Amino acid sequence: MLRATKNFDLIHCDLWTSPIISVSGFKYYLAVIDDCSHFLWTFPLKLKSDTFVVLSNFFAYVLTQFGCTIKSVQCDNGCEFDNSMSRTFFAAKGVSLRMSCPYTSQQNGKAEHMLRTVNNVARTLLFQASMPPIYWADALATTTLLINCLPTKTLNMSTPFFALHGTLPSYHDLRVFGYTCYPNPRATTPHKLAPRSSLCSLLGYSPDKGYRCLDLAMNCIIISRHVVFDETTFPFSLRRPSPPTHELDFLTDDYSPVSLPPVGPSRSILPLPMVPTLGTPAVRSPPPGFSTPQRLDTSQAPPVQAPMAPTVQPTSSALASPFVSTTQAPMAASQAAQAPMERPRLLRRPWQRPRLYRRPWLRPLYSPLRRSTSTNLRLFMSTPGGLPARHHEPLLDLPAGPA
């Protein structure tokens, strides 16, 4: 596929889901890449449904700042892009929506490659600064800035910033992510004897040409322009001298979440009993303290005769009746032994259950479960408590129910 010749003729979009929620509450981030200039925009999101709002705002941003209209959008077939609101918006703007086939990420290859590059750089920044993974959103903003300022072979060793804005990027204000820094909060000190600064860690850059510094003691972010940097130490490395090496694996391509043990008191899990298969008798082990009896050899033992059924002597009343036989009791015992076990009765079906009526005047005039022997059933609708006027009728002659 040929590359676009003008800016914003084609943009590539993709959404990445993080298994770890950031300290700011973000779980996703949307990556937007211009096909012509290779400029990258990243937008952290708390909900996947915010994708449409961010895209609509991005269309307005491009139209206002650059005077261009986006002509085509290349994305996957995720529900965050393929929905009624997005399709209506793209149709109203005259935008061509190009979606990849299901489970075919190769058709959205530029966005997929950019996600891998962004995650690799963000993982490197966090690992170097010994910062926990909950600060991945702050590392994402610094990664986006670095990628747009670095030369690329696709643009003949030019930068995406120059291809979009037409000016060279400035590297004067760049600092190492996570370095020790001391901002100057002189304007907010309570008195003149208060400390002039505090130990902080650099989290990134603010849009108003300032630095975002994380105060480790107060656990707050200070935005200041006047900052002194100590480019020899990382504050988090002093607190976490040996962080786990696998805590940043969620930023890799081959990451698979590991099931962690439940939080709370440990409980012993008993093994499930073995269920015997059909046709195989269940073998049970004897309880402790009992020995297993030895099996006797019955090949030479004499045969055992079955006991004879006892004879029942008829009583005088039975002999007097011509309908009672002397073999009635043994036959009943044998039939009871051979009769199969009675199956439990099923519950009544919904249409067989008795209906409960909350109001007496809504009851049926005749119920098949309650038969009447009279030929005519007279129903007086007037009750002692009284009914509404529209329900007062003197008498109703109804046909008799089935006998």
C-alpha positions in Angstrom: 0.0 0.0 0.0 1.4 3.4 -1.0 2.0 6.0 1.6 -0.2 9.2 1.8 1.3 12.2 0.1 -0.4 14.9 2.3 -0.8 15.2 6.0 -4.0 13.8 7.5 -5.1 12.1 4.2 -4.9 8.9 6.2 -4.6 8.2 9.9 -4.1 4.9 11.7 -5.8 4.2 15.0 -5.5 1.5 17.6 -6.4 1.0 21.2 -4.1 -0.8 23.8 -5.4 -2.3 27.0 -3.2 -2.3 30.1 -3.6 -5.1 32.7 -2.4 -2.6 35.3 -4.4 0.6 36.1 -2.2 3.6 36.3 -1.9 5.8 39.3 -4.2 8.3 37.6 -6.8 5.6 36.9 -6.1 5.0 33.2 -6.5 1.5 31.7 -6.3 2.2 28.0 -4.5 4.5 25.6 -5.5 5.4 22.0 -2.7 5.8 19.5 -3.2 7.9 16.4 -0.5 8.0 13.7 -0.5 10.2 10.6 0.5 8.2 7.6 2.3 11.0 5.8 4.3 12.6 8.6 4.5 9.6 11.0 3.6 12.0 13.8 2.2 10.2 16.9 -0.6 11.2 19.3 -1.4 9.1 22.4 -4.5 9.6 24.6 -4.8 7.8 27.9 -8.3 6.6 28.6 -10.2 5.4 31.6 -13.0 3.7 29.7 -13.0 2.1 26.3 -16.2 4.0 25.5 -14.3 7.3 25.6 -12.7 6.5 22.3 -15.4 8.1 20.2 -15.2 11.3 22.2 -11.4 11.5 21.8 -11.7 10.9 18.1 -14.3 13.5 17.6 -12.2 16.0 19.5 -9.2 15.1 17.5 -11.0 15.8 14.2 -11.9 19.3 15.5 -8.3 19.8 16.7 -6.9 19.0 13.2 -9.3 21.2 11.5 -8.6 24.2 13.8 -4.9 24.0 14.2 -3.8 22.7 10.7 -6.8 23.7 8.5 -7.0 20.1 7.2 -9.7 17.5 7.1 -9.1 13.8 7.7 -10.1 11.8 4.7 -9.5 8.2 5.7 -9.2 6.3 9.0 -7.5 2.9 9.2 -8.4 0.8 12.3 -9.3 -2.7 13.4 -12.8 -4.0 13.7 -13.0 -3.4 17.5 -16.3 -2.3 19.0 -14.7 1.0 20.0 -14.4 1.9 16.3 -17.2 -0.1 14.7 -20.4 1.2 16.4 -23.4 3.2 15.3 -22.1 6.5 16.7 -18.7 6.3 15.0 -20.2 5.3 11.7 -22.7 8.1 11.8 -20.0 10.6 12.6 -17.7 9.4 9.8 -20.5 9.4 7.3 -21.5 13.0 8.3 -17.8 14.1 7.9 -17.4 12.2 4.6 -14.5 10.1 6.1 -13.7 6.8 4.6 -13.5 4.1 7.3 -11.1 1.3 6.4 -11.3 -1.6 8.8 -9.3 -4.8 9.0 -10.7 -8.3 8.8 -11.5 -10.1 12.1 -8.3 -11.5 13.7 -6.1 -10.0 11.0 -3.9 -7.5 12.7 -1.5 -7.5 9.7 -3.9 -5.2 7.8 -3.5 -2.6 10.6 0.3 -3.2 10.7 1.5 0.4 11.1 -0.6 1.0 14.2 0.5 -2.4 15.6 4.2 -1.7 15.0 3.8 1.7 16.7 2.2 0.2 19.7 5.1 -2.2 20.1 7.6 0.7 19.8 5.8 2.8 22.3 5.6 0.0 24.8 9.3 -0.9 24.4 10.4 2.7 25.1 8.0 3.1 28.0 9.2 -0.1 29.6 12.8 1.1 29.2 12.1 4.4 30.9 10.4 2.7 33.8 13.1 0.1 34.2 15.9 2.6 34.2 14.2 4.8 36.8 13.2 1.8 39.0 9.7 3.1 39.0 6.7 0.9 39.6 4.4 0.0 36.7 1.6 2.2 37.9 3.4 5.2 36.3 3.1 3.8 32.8 0.8 6.7 31.8 3.5 9.3 32.7 6.1 7.3 30.8 3.7 7.1 27.8 3.7 10.9 27.5 7.5 11.1 27.6 7.7 8.3 25.0 5.4 10.1 22.6 7.5 13.2 22.8 10.7 11.3 22.2 9.4 9.4 19.2 8.2 12.6 17.5 11.6 14.2 18.0 13.8 11.3 16.9 14.9 10.8 13.2 13.4 7.9 11.3 14.5 6.1 8.1 11.0 6.4 6.7 11.4 10.1 6.4 15.0 10.0 5.1 16.4 10.6 8.6 14.1 13.5 9.3 11.8 13.8 12.3 8.0 13.5 12.4 7.9 16.9 14.2 9.6 18.6 11.3 7.4 16.8 8.7 4.2 18.0 10.4 5.1 21.5 11.8 7.9 22.5 9.3 10.3 23.5 12.1 13.1 21.7 13.9 12.3 20.3 17.4 14.1 21.7 20.4 16.2 19.4 22.6 17.3 22.0 25.1 14.6 21.2 27.7 14.9 17.5 27.5 15.8 15.7 30.8 16.2 12.0 31.8 12.9 10.5 32.9 12.9 9.7 36.6 15.9 11.8 37.6 16.2 13.5 41.0 15.0 17.1 40.8 14.3 19.9 43.2 11.6 22.3 42.2 11.4 25.8 43.6 8.0 26.3 45.3 9.0 29.6 46.9 5.6 31.2 46.1 3.7 28.6 48.2 6.0 28.4 51.3 4.1 29.4 54.5 7.0 31.4 56.0 10.6 32.4 55.2 12.1 29.6 57.4 10.3 26.9 55.5 12.3 24.6 53.2 12.9 26.0 49.8 12.5 22.7 48.0 11.9 18.9 48.5 13.2 15.7 46.9 11.2 14.9 43.7 11.3 12.6 40.7 10.8 13.9 37.2 7.6 12.5 35.6 7.5 14.5 32.4 6.7 17.8 30.9 3.6 20.0 31.1 2.1 21.8 28.1 2.9 25.3 29.6 6.7 24.7 29.3 7.2 23.3 32.8 8.3 20.1 34.4 6.1 17.7 36.3 7.8 16.7 39.5 6.5 14.0 41.9 7.1 14.9 45.5 7.8 11.6 47.2 7.2 12.9 50.7 3.8 14.6 50.1 2.8 12.2 47.2 1.8 15.1 45.0 2.8 16.5 41.6 4.5 19.9 41.4 4.5 21.8 38.1 7.3 24.3 38.0 9.6 26.0 35.5 12.5 26.6 37.9 13.8 23.1 38.7 17.3 22.0 39.7 18.3 18.5 38.4 20.7 16.0 40.0 21.6 13.7 37.0 23.4 11.1 39.1 20.6 9.4 41.1 17.1 8.1 40.7 14.9 8.6 43.8 13.0 5.4 43.3 16.2 3.4 43.1 16.9 4.4 46.7 13.6 3.1 47.8 13.5 0.1 45.6 17.1 -1.1 45.2 16.1 -4.4 43.6 12.6 -4.2 41.9 11.1 -7.4 40.5 12.3 -8.0 36.9 8.9 -9.4 35.8 6.7 -6.4 36.9 7.2 -4.7 33.5 6.4 -7.7 31.4 2.9 -6.4 30.7 4.5 -4.0 28.2 5.9 -6.9 26.1 4.2 -8.5 23.1 4.3 -12.1 24.5 2.8 -11.1 27.9 0.3 -13.6 29.5 -1.2 -12.6 32.8 -0.2 -14.7 35.8 -2.9 -15.7 38.2 -2.0 -14.3 41.6 -3.0 -16.0 44.9 -6.2 -14.5 46.5 -5.8 -11.8 49.1 -6.7 -12.9 52.6 -6.2 -15.8 55.0 -4.9 -19.0 53.4 -7.4 -21.9 53.3 -6.5 -25.5 52.7 -8.3 -26.9 49.7 -9.4 -30.5 50.1 -9.0 -32.8 47.1 -12.2 -33.7 45.3 -13.4 -37.3 45.7 -12.8 -39.7 42.8 -16.0 -40.4 40.9 -16.1 -44.0 39.6 -16.9 -44.6 36.0 -19.9 -46.6 34.8 -19.3 -50.3 35.2 -16.3 -49.9 37.5 -17.0 -50.5 41.2 -15.7 -47.8 43.5 -12.7 -48.9 45.6 -12.6 -47.3 49.0 -9.6 -47.4 51.4 -10.3 -48.6 55.0 -10.4 -46.0 57.7 -7.3 -45.7 59.9 -7.0 -48.3 62.7 -8.7 -51.0 60.7 -7.0 -53.8 58.8 -8.2 -55.0 55.4 -9.8 -58.4 55.8 -8.3 -61.2 53.7 -10.3 -62.5 50.8 -11.3 -66.2 51.3 -10.9 -68.8 48.6 -14.5 -69.9 47.7 -13.5 -72.3 45.0 -13.6 -75.3 47.4 -16.2 -74.1 49.8 -19.6 -75.9 49.9 -22.5 -74.2 48.1 -24.7 -72.1 50.3 -28.4 -72.8 50.0 -30.8 -69.9 49.8 -33.3 -69.8 52.7 -36.8 -70.9 52.0 -39.6 -68.4 52.0 -41.7 -68.8 55.1 -45.2 -70.3 54.6 -48.1 -68.2 55.8 -50.9 -70.0 57.5 -54.3 -68.6 56.6 -56.4 -67.3 59.4 -60.0 -68.2 59.9 -61.1 -64.9 58.4 -59.0 -65.6 55.3 -60.4 -69.1 54.9 -63.9 -67.7 55.2 -63.4 -65.3 52.3 -63.3 -66.8 48.8 -61.2 -63.9 47.5 -58.1 -64.4 49.7 -55.5 -67.1 48.7 -52.7 -68.5 50.9 -50.0 -67.4 48.5 -51.0 -63.7 48.6 -48.4 -62.6 51.3 -45.3 -64.3 49.6 -46.3 -62.8 46.2 -46.7 -59.3 47.6 -43.2 -59.6 49.2 -41.6 -60.7 46.0 -43.4 -58.0 44.0 -42.3 -55.3 46.4 -38.7 -56.6 46.1 -38.8 -56.5 42.3 -40.7 -53.2 42.0 -38.4 -50.4 40.7 -37.8 -47.3 42.9 -40.5 -44.7 42.4 -39.2 -41.6 40.6 -39.6 -38.3 42.3 -42.5 -36.2 41.0 -41.6 -33.3 38.9 -42.5 -29.8 39.8 -45.7 -28.4 38.4 -45.2 -26.5 35.2 -46.0 -22.8 35.1 -49.4 -23.3 33.4 -50.3 -26.0 36.0 -49.6 -23.8 39.1 -52.6 -22.3 40.9 -53.1 -18.6 40.2 -53.1 -16.2 43.1 -55.3 -13.1 42.7 -54.6 -10.1 44.8 -58.0 -8.6 44.3 -61.2 -10.6 44.9 -63.1 -9.2 41.9 -60.4 -10.4 39.5 -60.9 -14.1 40.5 -62.4 -16.3 37.8 -66.1 -16.9 38.0 -65.6 -20.6 37.8 -62.5 -22.7 38.7 -62.2 -26.3 37.4 -60.5 -27.3 40.6 -63.7 -26.4 42.6 -66.8 -28.0 41.2 -70.3 -27.0 42.1 -73.2 -29.4 42.3 -75.9 -26.7 41.8 -77.1 -25.9 38.3 -76.7 -22.2 38.6 -74.0 -20.3 40.5 -75.0 -17.0 41.9 -72.1 -14.7 42.7 -72.8 -11.7 44.8 -70.1 -9.1 43.9 -70.9 -6.9 46.9 -68.6 -7.6 49.8 -68.6 -6.4 53.4 -65.6 -4.1 52.7 -67.2 -2.6 49.7 -66.1 -2.5 46.1 -65.8 0.2 43.4 -69.0 1.3 41.9 -68.3 -0.1 38.5 -68.0 -3.6 40.0 -71.4 -3.6 41.8 -73.9 -5.8 39.9 -76.9 -7.5 41.5 -76.7 -11.0 40.2 -75.0 -13.1 37.5 -76.5 -16.2 36.1 -73.6 -18.5 35.1 -73.8 -21.9 33.5 -73.0 -24.9 35.6 -69.5 -26.3 35.5 -68.7 -29.8 34.3 -69.8 -32.6 36.6 
